[in-house]
Structure formats: C-alpha cells, structure tokens
Amino acid sequence: MDLKEYSQNISEFLPETNFEPFELQISMKESRHWSEKFGQLLYDFSMGELPPVYDKAEIDAYLDWANASLPLLEQQLLEKIEDDHYRRAYQEINFHWLNSAMINSWRPIVNFPNKNQHERVMEIKTAQDLIAVWCLPYFEKREKLSSENSNFAYFSPENTNLRKATESRLNEADTAIALLDIMLQQPDLTFVPGPAQYEKAPSINNGDYKPGENINSDFLAIDSQKRQIIGIQTATQVTDEKFKKYDPNRVVLIDGRVDLGNIKAVKVRPRTADKKIVSWSGMRAMSHIKSIKTAGKQHSRVADYIGPQELFKLKNKAHFALGKIAVDKAKIRDIVWERIQSKMYQ
C-alpha cells in the first residue's frame, strides 16, 4: 500500500493515555515520549515531507536511555505483571526492546543511508545477534518455571499474565529475526518496530473497531524506493476471531505456531505423563545464537561487546535450551516474506 495512503488515518501525536495507578503513568512517561518521536519520524516520512535530518545526538540520547532505564522499568513492571495495567505497559515497552537493537533499520526513514552494502549487512546481523542474545534469559526462566522442580508454575493460573508476556516478547523477537533475514535479501526493504501511533492505531473510521478495521501493527515493512508499506501483526496463535479483526489491505498477520514453528509438547501439571501442545516462542532466537560466530573475519560484533568467551558460553546455553529441536530458518523466512509480499505490492 502507498505510504501516504496508509498513514492518513494515523495520528502524528499520541493521544493522552492515563495509566493506572498514577505511579505507572509517571514510570511510562519517558517510554511514551521516545515512542512518539519515532512515530513522528515515520509519519512525516509517509506524508512525503522533507526527509528528517539525522540527529546523531538524539539517537545517542535514546540509546543511552534504553540501555540505562529500560532494564529498570522492565523489572518494575514484571514485579506487578499479574495486574493487567502493568502487563499492557510491559507489552508497550517491547517496542524499545526491539527498536534499540534495530535502530539502523531507520536509516532510509531519516535519510542516512549506509555507506555500502557490507556495512548494511553487518548492521542487520548485529541486530539479529542482539535480539537473540537478549532472549536467552527469558527462555531459560521459562524452562525453569515449567519444570517438575518448579511444580510447573509457568502454567499455573497465578502466572497467566507472566506467561502471556513472556510468549509475546519471545514471539515478537522471533518475528524480528525473520524480518531481518528478509532484509538481507531485499536491499530496498526495511522493517521497523511499530511506534505507539502505529501499534495502537485508531480504526479506519476513528471509532470503535469493527470487523476488518484493526490496523495495529507490531512492525512496519517499508519499501523506500517504491514508497510502499504494510503493517505486520504477530501473535503466538492467530485465531479466526483475531484474523477477522484486522484490515486485510493494511495488515499481515504472522502466526507464531504456524509460520514460526513455535510449538512444543510439554507437561503442564504434576502427577501425570500427559503432554499438551503449547506455544513455545523463542526457538528461532535460540537457533540464531547457536549460529553466531565468535571469531574470524565474520565474527559477531556482539563478541566485541561482551567478549568471545562469554559469547561462547551463551551459545552453549542456547544449544542446551533448544535441545534436539531443529529450526528451519530459511523456511520461516520464506513463509513470512510470502505473506508480506502478497499484500505489500498488490
């Protein structure tokens, strides 16, 4: 869909949102401020206004905030995750968790192109490496909470929101890694996480959603040369009910179970040998960690940050966490690209 047509229904600025309790609203102030800024960049780009000037100081300030404040904010939200207000706020900060890793995906939007294709490829691979490595603690925590030693606490009613938040975060990460795989093959294409204006977009008629009107998007696929865009909504499982909610001309739905292969048969309660098929997000991320190079010309830049020995330890942990499960990365990439391509250029 044409960029301008797609964004005509998007607000350039975020509507005032009142989180409850008030302390949560204060905690989310900076997060929403930065998300709104990226939404404004995308909105201006879509409307065909003069390309925003690349402001390195502001990007550095954003990354400094994300590195220093995001872990603390996340911990604060996790402590009260079973409160739905905190769970929704936790879901909202997923944007920054992915965006700080994918920051170079904004280059075409802020008119700051790569010097060459090699630099672009290295930035894409670094984004994949960062996202995958950041997934490992969540994957390991789930393994621990879903074990017999923990009495399968992960599946208890008391941890419903924790389970939803964990699966959602890992599923979005798997989707991001697959989208970055597509970017490696499509030089004119970029994918960015959906800023709040796009992730919480109004209905086409600016009222309550009717079937087929929802345009909320976790990611945006943008062809900067052809000025085409499509929204991407990813879910651990896309039910018929969810599918019917979205505008088929503006949003592509990615199913974590069907498209990403994130399912597993596990025991969910004690004193039984029965297993249940459940969503098990993060397997694409674990598979990616196993493939990260720790040395040589093509070694990961993450190795420069944390050291090759520490990265090697993470690779071993990912290998153990994934076990014997095989992940077909090329198949996942091709399925996701086929879904996007069929809608984006129609």
N, C-alpha and C positions, 0 to 999 in steps of 0.2 A: 504494500500500500504506500502511496505517496506520503512523504514525511509530513508535509503541511496538513494534508487531509487528516492524517492520523492524530495529530496533536491539537487540532482545532477544538476538541472537546476537553482538553487538559487545561487545568488552571496553572498559570505561571507561578503562582504563590500558593503556599499551603494554607488551607483553612485552619482557623484556630481549633486546636484539639485539647480538650480537658481530660487529662488522665486522672484517675482516682486511685489512691489518695493524692493529695496535693504534693506530697514529697516525691511521688513518682513523676509528676508533671515537671518539677524542678530538675529531677535527675535526667529527664529526656530532652531538656531544652537544647543543649549543645548538639545532641544527636540529630534532632529535627532541623536545627539550623543548617548543619552541613548537608543533610539530605536535600533540603530545599535548594541550596546553592547548586548542587549538581542537577537537580530538576530544572532549574532556570537555564543552565547551560544547554541542556538537551532541548528545552522548549524553544529557546532563541535559535538554535541550530535548525530545528524543524521548521520554524516560521520563515527561514531564509534570510534572517537578519545578518548583519555583518558578523563574520566569524569572531567568537570571543577571543580576546587576547590571552595567550597562555601566560598565566601568572604563577611562576615557579614558587614565589614566596608563599602564596596562598595554598598551593598544593602541598608544600612542605609543612605548612601550619596544620593542614588537615591530617597529614600522615603522622605528625607529632601527636596530635590529639588522639588519633585512632590507636597509636602504639601505647600511649600513656594512660588514657582514660577508658578505652573500650573494655579492657580486661576487668577493671574495677566495676564498671557499670554492669557488665555481664554477670559478675559474681553477685552483685546486689540483687539483680533480677532473679537469678537462679535460687537465691535463698527463699524467695516467696513465689516460686514458679507455679505452685498449685492454685494461686489466685489468678483468675482469668485476665485481670488487668495487667499483671506482671508478665503473664505468658504472651499477651499481644505485644507488649513493649519489647520483650525478648525477640519475638519474631521480627519486629521492625528493625532491630539493630543488626539483623543478618545482612542488611544492605551494606553496612560499613565493614563488616567482617569479610565480605567478598570484594567490596569496592576497593579497599585498601590494597588488596593483592592484585586486583585487575586495573589499577589506576592508569596504566598505559593504554588500556583499551579506549580511553577518552581522547587519545591523540587526534583522530580525524575530526572530532567534535570541537576541539579547542584550537584547531588549525596549527598543530605542532607535529608534523609528520616525522616518521623515523628517517634517519639518515640513509639507511639501506635495509634490504630485506633480512640480512643476517641479524641486525640489531632487533628488528621486529620479532623474528623467530625466538631469539634469546629471551626477550621480554615476555612473550607468550608462555614459553616453557617455565620461566621463573614463576609466573603467576600460578601455573598448574602445580608446581612444586610446593609453593607456599600454602595454597589451599589444601592440598593433600596432607601436608605435614600438620597443619592446624587441626585436621580432622582426627588425627590419631588419638588424642586424649578422650574425645567423646566416644570413639569406637571402643576403646579399652574400658571406659567406665561402664558402657552398656554391657560389655562382656561380663564384667564383674557383677553387676546388678542382676543379670539374667541367669546367673549360675546357681547351682544347687546350694552352694555355700551361703549364698545371699537369699536363699529361700525364694528365688525367682521374683525378687522385689520389683524388678523393672516392669513386670506385667501386673502388678497389684493396682487396685483402684486408687490407692493413695498417691500413686505416681503417674496418673493418667496424663497430666499436663507435661511432666518431665519427659515422658515417652514421646508425646506429640512433638515437643520442642526439639528433642534430640533427633528424631527421624526426619523432621522437616529440615533442620540445619544440614544434616548429612546428605539428604536428598538434593538440596539446593547446591551443595558443594559438588556432588557427582555430576549434576547438570552443568555446572560452570566448567568443570574439567572437560566434559564432552564438547561444550560450545567452543572452548579454546582449541580443542583438537580440530574443529571445523575451521577456525581462523587460520590455522597453519596451512590449510589447503586453499583458502579463499582470500587472496590479498586485498580485495576491496571491501571485505566484510569486517565488522567489529561487533562485539557483544558487550553490553554494559549492564550491570545490575540495575534494576528499576528503582529510581529515586522515589521518594514518598508520593510526589504528584502523580507518578505513573503506576506505582504499586498499589496506591489507594485511589484510583481514578474514579470519577463520577460515572454514572450511567450515561448513555448517549443522550437521553432526554433530561439529564441533570436532576433526576428524581430517584425514587427507589428503583432498584434493579428489577427489570422484567426478564423473563427467559431470553437468552441470546444477547443481552446487553452488557454484561460484565466485561470490562476491558482491563481489569487489574493484571499487572504483569510483573513477574519476578525479574525478568531480563528483557532487554530490547535488542533485537537484531537489526543492524543498520548497514545498508549499502551506501556508502558516502558518495560514490560516483553516480549511481542511478537514483540516489535520493529516495530509496525505498526503506520501509521499516515494517516490522511485525513484532507484536508483543509475545512473550513466552511465559506461560504459567506452568510451573512444575509442581507435582503433588506426589506423595508416596503411593497413592492409588487414585485414578480418575474414574469415579463412578459415573453412571449415566446421568444422574442428577446434577453432578458438578459439570459435566460436559455441556449440558443444555443451558447452563447459566451464562456461558461465555459467548461473546460476539465472534462467530467463526471467521469473519473477514479481518479481524484485528488481533486475534489471539490464537496461538498454537499451544495446545496442551501436551505436556510431556508426562507420561505415566512412569513413576519410579519402578513399579513392578514389571510392567510390560516392556517399556522402552530401555530402561537402565538395568533390568535384570536383578533388581534388589529384593529378592525373596529368599526365605530360608525356613526350613522345617526345624522347629525348636520346641523343647519342653517349656511350658508356660506355668506349670504348677507342680508342687511336690507330690510324692507318693503315687506317681503314675509314669508309665513308659510312653504314653501317648505324646505325639508331637503335633504341633499346629503350624500351618503355613502363615508366616507373618512378614510384614515389610521389614527389611534389614538393610537400611541405607548405609552408604559409605564404602561399599565394596569396590567401586570404581576408584575411589580415592586411595584405598589400601593397595590396590593393584598398581596404581601410579607410583606410590612410594617405593615399591619393590623395583621399579624400573629406573629410578633416579640414579644418575652416575655420580660417584663420589670423587673420581679422579680422571685425569686425562683432559684433552682439549675440549671435549663436550661436557665436562663436569658441571654439575648444577651450581648456580650462584648461591643457592642456599648453603652449600658446603662452605662457601666463603664467609657466610654469616655465623654459622654455628660450629664449623669445623668438620672435616671429613669423618673423623672418628665418631662424633656424636650423630652425624647423619647415618653412618653405618649402623649404629645401634637402633635408630628409628626404622631403618629398613628391615632389620631383624624382627623388631616388634610387629611391623606391618605383615611380614611373612607369617609370623605366628598367629596374628589376629585373623588373617584371611584363611589360613589353613589350606585345605585342598581345593577350595573353590576356585574355579577358572573364570576369568573375566575376559570377554571378547571385546576389547577396546574398539577395534575397527567396526565391528557390527553395531555397537552402541552409537558411535559417531555417525555412521551412515543412516541409521534409523532416525536419529534426531535431525540430521541435515535434510533428509527426505521430507519430514514433516514441515520443517521451516520453509524450504524451497517451494513446496507446493502451494503455500499461502502467500509468501512474500512477493512473488513476481506475477501473481495471477491478474 
